[in-house]
Amino acid sequence: MQDQRLIFKLAISAEKYLSVYKGHANKISTIASDGRRIEFSADNVRQFLTHDGIYGVFEMHITAEQKFLSIRRLR
């Protein structure tokens, strides 16, 4: 099996993401474009945080063993 690519949308307000900093949350759960539910560390998207929050379509690469490799914003 080879590395996988997951496409998904995020719309997280800055206020909601603040719960990560307060220790109330550390995981993000969403549905990929292929219908799979994915859950990953909120730290993986911290680089995309703006004053408005985290919004956009993202592409995440994971290993065949479901380990995080990289993420980038598509739009």
Secondary structure, DSSP 8 states (H G I E B T S, - for coil): ---EEEEEEEEEEHHHHHHHHTTS--EEEEE-TTS-EEEEEGGGGGGG--SSEEEEEEEEEE-TTS-EEEEEE--
